[in-house]
């Protein structure tokens, strides 16, 4: 499997903390969306590290088809 599952057809709004790393789920299998829980094993996909430069709200992609990973670019509107 090299194609991600659609976890949600919208973004996940998350308050991130400056200086902290987050691991965005690329495969869509994680039960801890939008973050990785290790469910990608044998999927051919791995999580993407996101380092928060500042404390703010980030809109992480839920459909896993964004052209600007890990952030939502509205790709879910075309699925």
Long-range contacts (C-beta under 8 A, 24 or more apart in sequence): 1-27, 1-42, 1-43, 1-44, 1-45, 2-43, 2-44, 2-45, 4-28, 4-45, 4-64, 4-65, 5-29, 5-64, 6-62, 6-63, 6-64, 6-65, 6-76, 6-79, 7-33, 7-34, 7-62, 7-63, 7-64, 8-33, 8-62, 8-63, 8-76, 9-62, 9-63, 9-76, 9-79, 10-62, 10-63, 10-72, 10-76, 11-59, 11-60, 11-61, 11-62, 11-72, 11-76, 12-59, 12-60, 12-61, 12-62, 13-57, 13-58, 13-59, 14-57, 14-58, 14-59, 14-60, 15-55, 15-56, 15-57, 15-58, 16-50, 16-52, 16-55, 16-56, 16-57, 16-58, 17-52, 17-55, 18-52, 18-53, 18-54, 18-55, 19-51, 19-52, 20-51, 20-52, 21-49, 21-50, 21-51, 21-52, 22-49, 22-50, 22-51, 22-52, 22-70, 23-47, 23-48, 23-49, 23-50, 24-48, 24-49, 24-50, 24-60, 24-61, 24-69, 24-70, 25-64, 26-64, 26-69, 27-64, 28-64, 33-62, 34-60, 34-61, 34-62, 34-70
